[in-house]
Amino acid sequence: MLRVLAWTPRIRCHQQKASSMHDDNKPASADPPDSPWRTLAARAIYRNPWLAVTEYQVIRPDGQPGIYSVVDPGANATIVPLDAEGRVCLAGQFAYPAREYLWSLPSGRVDEGEEPLAAAHRELLEETGFRAEAWAELGRYYLTPGISSQVSHIYLARGLHAGVAQPEGTERITTRWLPLANALDACLRGEIRDAVSVLGIWRASLLIEEEAHRG
């Protein structure tokens, strides 16, 4: 069932730390009962204000000892901004790790202690200048669960009101509007290749189609 969300703004602390690395040596986490892995110990091997890397000593599913390194950049919030004409706002910028210019949905990190919906409000304003009246959660998804614990919270934002974008110093963003159906086609053609953006556009398209069928 689609969740329609309410949010109350709060003052955000700007001094942030990586979300999951607090000590250089951490106790082994409790393994889920159905896990074929056994965690023996954990140690922090790298951290900066944006991400953390933890190395776990494990017993693998085959019974052999090993290590498993997990990257934790913190949770992510991704927004599908949809206007009254059914167009989605895309943000284009040069993605440093990918070494190319990419079109994607507005998206960014959920700061430590910040609610995902609050992060979505903040990221939408920072990257596009828009505020939204109506928010609905489209789902929560792991981005790269083989190496990372990061979860992306995807929201549909409607009832948009234009304002002034507030990009960070690392962002030089261009925005463009596409009808949602065209954005989905762009995903299928490989023109939009940011995975969480493809997922968000697809989820929004399914929701709009469902709403149309309900009348």
Kinemage of the C-alpha trace (Angstrom):
@kinemage 1
@onewidth
@group {chain A} dominant
@subgroup {mainchain}
@vectorlist {calphas} color= white
{ca met a 1} P 0.000 0.000 0.000
{ca leu a 2} L 1.265 3.469 -0.871
{ca arg a 3} L 2.216 5.540 2.143
{ca val a 4} L 1.329 9.260 2.035
{ca leu a 5} L 3.693 11.087 4.312
{ca ala a 6} L 3.719 14.158 6.507
{ca trp a 7} L 6.887 15.916 7.572
{ca thr a 8} L 7.716 18.648 10.078
{ca pro a 9} L 10.909 20.648 9.345
{ca arg a 10} L 13.659 20.481 11.936
{ca ile a 11} L 16.911 22.331 12.352
{ca arg a 12} L 19.768 20.296 10.903
{ca cys a 13} L 23.217 20.043 12.429
{ca his a 14} L 25.831 20.619 9.725
{ca gln a 15} L 28.697 18.848 11.460
{ca gln a 16} L 28.273 15.233 10.396
{ca lys a 17} L 30.126 11.974 10.906
{ca ala a 18} L 30.102 8.747 8.944
{ca ser a 19} L 27.035 6.885 10.071
{ca ser a 20} L 28.248 3.420 11.054
{ca met a 21} L 31.873 3.821 12.156
{ca his a 22} L 32.309 5.045 15.691
{ca asp a 23} L 35.266 3.015 17.025
{ca asp a 24} L 38.313 1.486 15.384
{ca asn a 25} L 37.484 -1.890 16.932
{ca lys a 26} L 33.829 -2.845 17.059
{ca pro a 27} L 32.143 -5.892 18.562
{ca ala a 28} L 30.859 -8.484 16.144
{ca ser a 29} L 27.277 -7.812 15.147
{ca ala a 30} L 24.577 -10.379 15.843
{ca asp a 31} L 23.966 -12.538 12.791
{ca pro a 32} L 20.341 -13.136 11.671
{ca pro a 33} L 19.150 -16.646 12.490
{ca asp a 34} L 18.871 -17.568 8.800
{ca ser a 35} L 22.343 -16.256 7.865
{ca pro a 36} L 24.861 -18.832 6.594
{ca trp a 37} L 27.611 -16.410 7.680
{ca arg a 38} L 29.074 -16.201 11.185
{ca thr a 39} L 30.618 -12.893 12.235
{ca leu a 40} L 33.568 -13.177 14.638
{ca ala a 41} L 34.890 -9.623 14.876
{ca ala a 42} L 34.861 -6.253 13.123
{ca arg a 43} L 37.315 -3.394 12.761
{ca ala a 44} L 37.102 0.020 11.151
{ca ile a 45} L 39.673 0.242 8.385
{ca tyr a 46} L 38.740 3.608 6.857
{ca arg a 47} L 36.442 6.531 7.525
{ca asn a 48} L 35.888 10.105 6.447
{ca pro a 49} L 32.921 12.478 6.852
{ca trp a 50} L 31.070 10.788 3.967
{ca leu a 51} L 31.645 7.052 4.229
{ca ala a 52} L 33.024 4.246 6.346
{ca val a 53} L 34.605 0.893 5.567
{ca thr a 54} L 34.443 -1.975 8.051
{ca glu a 55} L 36.333 -5.260 7.741
{ca tyr a 56} L 34.624 -8.271 9.301
{ca gln a 57} L 36.290 -11.528 10.314
{ca val a 58} L 33.811 -14.199 9.303
{ca ile a 59} L 33.183 -17.880 8.911
{ca arg a 60} L 31.958 -18.246 5.356
{ca pro a 61} L 28.987 -20.382 4.287
{ca asp a 62} L 31.449 -23.139 3.280
{ca gly a 63} L 32.847 -23.216 6.825
{ca gln a 64} L 36.152 -21.570 5.952
{ca pro a 65} L 37.453 -18.435 7.718
{ca gly a 66} L 37.572 -15.235 5.736
{ca ile a 67} L 37.067 -11.489 5.702
{ca tyr a 68} L 34.288 -9.335 4.303
{ca ser a 69} L 34.650 -5.574 3.789
{ca val a 70} L 31.480 -3.461 3.821
{ca val a 71} L 31.207 0.133 2.618
{ca asp a 72} L 28.703 2.335 4.454
{ca pro a 73} L 28.117 5.773 2.883
{ca gly a 74} L 24.912 6.236 4.883
{ca ala a 75} L 21.354 5.987 3.648
{ca asn a 76} L 20.204 7.766 0.502
{ca ala a 77} L 17.046 9.710 -0.353
{ca thr a 78} L 15.898 9.917 -3.978
{ca ile a 79} L 13.007 12.051 -5.179
{ca val a 80} L 10.723 11.807 -8.213
{ca pro a 81} L 9.495 15.428 -8.585
{ca leu a 82} L 6.316 15.331 -10.665
{ca asp a 83} L 4.534 18.513 -11.759
{ca ala a 84} L 0.846 19.053 -12.570
{ca glu a 85} L 1.506 18.290 -16.258
{ca gly a 86} L 2.941 14.863 -15.453
{ca arg a 87} L 6.542 15.860 -16.103
{ca val a 88} L 9.474 14.689 -14.013
{ca cys a 89} L 12.396 16.954 -13.116
{ca leu a 90} L 15.815 15.454 -13.811
{ca ala a 91} L 19.130 16.732 -12.480
{ca gly a 92} L 22.182 16.562 -14.703
{ca gln a 93} L 25.731 16.789 -13.445
{ca phe a 94} L 29.193 15.319 -13.891
{ca ala a 95} L 29.493 12.216 -11.713
{ca tyr a 96} L 33.091 12.071 -10.503
{ca pro a 97} L 33.273 8.291 -9.811
{ca ala a 98} L 31.643 7.435 -13.163
{ca arg a 99} L 33.763 10.067 -14.966
{ca glu a 100} L 30.869 11.200 -17.116
{ca tyr a 101} L 27.871 13.498 -17.210
{ca leu a 102} L 24.717 11.727 -16.044
{ca trp a 103} L 21.025 12.558 -15.823
{ca ser a 104} L 19.333 11.345 -12.669
{ca leu a 105} L 16.630 12.099 -10.160
{ca pro a 106} L 17.461 14.533 -7.340
{ca ser a 107} L 19.197 12.430 -4.736
{ca gly a 108} L 21.544 12.646 -1.796
{ca arg a 109} L 22.691 11.339 1.515
{ca val a 110} L 20.573 11.070 4.643
{ca asp a 111} L 22.698 12.749 7.310
{ca glu a 112} L 23.322 11.076 10.641
{ca gly a 113} L 20.282 11.556 12.873
{ca glu a 114} L 18.181 12.868 9.978
{ca glu a 115} L 14.884 11.288 8.934
{ca pro a 116} L 14.861 10.053 5.303
{ca leu a 117} L 11.817 12.177 4.448
{ca ala a 118} L 13.509 15.271 5.864
{ca ala a 119} L 16.553 14.484 3.735
{ca ala a 120} L 14.303 14.181 0.683
{ca his a 121} L 12.820 17.647 1.349
{ca arg a 122} L 16.303 19.072 1.772
{ca glu a 123} L 17.795 17.430 -1.304
{ca leu a 124} L 14.887 18.478 -3.534
{ca leu a 125} L 15.330 22.095 -2.456
{ca glu a 126} L 19.122 22.037 -2.716
{ca glu a 127} L 19.285 20.485 -6.174
{ca thr a 128} L 16.204 21.940 -7.885
{ca gly a 129} L 14.878 24.814 -5.763
{ca phe a 130} L 11.490 23.129 -5.463
{ca arg a 131} L 9.363 22.418 -2.424
{ca ala a 132} L 6.545 19.872 -2.546
{ca glu a 133} L 3.192 19.701 -0.790
{ca ala a 134} L 2.471 15.988 -1.229
{ca trp a 135} L 4.919 13.174 -0.562
{ca ala a 136} L 4.509 9.425 -0.967
{ca glu a 137} L 7.041 6.713 -0.284
{ca leu a 138} L 7.726 4.515 -3.314
{ca gly a 139} L 9.965 2.012 -1.549
{ca arg a 140} L 13.269 1.317 0.168
{ca tyr a 141} L 15.955 -0.513 -1.773
{ca tyr a 142} L 19.532 -1.664 -1.321
{ca leu a 143} L 21.755 -0.121 -3.991
{ca thr a 144} L 24.749 -2.506 -4.053
{ca pro a 145} L 24.145 -5.107 -1.326
{ca gly a 146} L 27.171 -7.167 -2.333
{ca ile a 147} L 29.554 -4.531 -0.981
{ca ser a 148} L 27.455 -1.903 0.787
{ca ser a 149} L 24.754 -1.599 3.435
{ca gln a 150} L 23.368 1.588 1.830
{ca val a 151} L 19.595 1.813 1.449
{ca ser a 152} L 17.846 4.289 -0.848
{ca his a 153} L 14.484 5.718 0.232
{ca ile a 154} L 12.535 6.734 -2.877
{ca tyr a 155} L 9.744 9.316 -2.721
{ca leu a 156} L 7.248 10.766 -5.134
{ca ala a 157} L 6.904 14.538 -4.670
{ca arg a 158} L 3.904 16.436 -6.059
{ca gly a 159} L 2.377 19.860 -5.578
{ca leu a 160} L 5.649 21.546 -6.520
{ca his a 161} L 6.471 25.179 -5.746
{ca ala a 162} L 9.468 26.801 -7.407
{ca gly a 163} L 12.187 28.518 -5.422
{ca val a 164} L 15.939 28.993 -5.561
{ca ala a 165} L 18.239 25.992 -5.717
{ca gln a 166} L 20.932 25.719 -3.039
{ca pro a 167} L 23.560 23.354 -4.494
{ca glu a 168} L 26.599 22.341 -2.495
{ca gly a 169} L 30.103 23.274 -3.599
{ca thr a 170} L 30.562 19.847 -5.189
{ca glu a 171} L 27.444 20.224 -7.334
{ca arg a 172} L 27.011 22.004 -10.658
{ca ile a 173} L 23.516 20.943 -11.648
{ca thr a 174} L 21.371 21.502 -14.722
{ca thr a 175} L 17.684 20.587 -14.573
{ca arg a 176} L 15.378 19.456 -17.359
{ca trp a 177} L 11.766 18.340 -17.525
{ca leu a 178} L 10.513 15.242 -19.317
{ca pro a 179} L 7.030 13.725 -19.455
{ca leu a 180} L 7.117 10.728 -17.146
{ca ala a 181} L 6.472 8.320 -20.037
{ca asn a 182} L 9.413 9.825 -21.950
{ca ala a 183} L 11.630 9.516 -18.888
{ca leu a 184} L 10.713 5.830 -18.638
{ca asp a 185} L 11.552 5.395 -22.327
{ca ala a 186} L 14.898 7.099 -21.703
{ca cys a 187} L 15.578 4.532 -18.986
{ca leu a 188} L 14.715 1.663 -21.339
{ca arg a 189} L 16.977 3.124 -24.049
{ca gly a 190} L 19.864 3.434 -21.605
{ca glu a 191} L 19.919 7.222 -21.704
{ca ile a 192} L 19.226 7.378 -17.956
{ca arg a 193} L 21.653 4.917 -16.386
{ca asp a 194} L 21.655 5.850 -12.718
{ca ala a 195} L 20.149 2.708 -11.163
{ca val a 196} L 18.104 4.291 -8.377
{ca ser a 197} L 16.735 6.859 -10.846
{ca val a 198} L 15.610 4.101 -13.203
{ca leu a 199} L 13.931 2.363 -10.273
{ca gly a 200} L 12.262 5.558 -9.044
{ca ile a 201} L 10.917 6.480 -12.481
{ca trp a 202} L 9.588 2.959 -12.976
{ca arg a 203} L 7.890 2.926 -9.566
{ca ala a 204} L 6.337 6.345 -10.170
{ca ser a 205} L 5.089 5.221 -13.581
{ca leu a 206} L 3.401 2.174 -12.063
{ca leu a 207} L 1.738 4.328 -9.419
{ca ile a 208} L 0.436 6.885 -11.938
{ca glu a 209} L -0.905 4.075 -14.117
{ca glu a 210} L -2.634 2.519 -11.105
{ca glu a 211} L -4.191 5.869 -10.151
{ca ala a 212} L -5.452 6.330 -13.721
{ca his a 213} L -7.117 2.919 -13.684
{ca arg a 214} L -8.824 3.702 -10.388
{ca gly a 215} L -10.183 6.879 -11.944
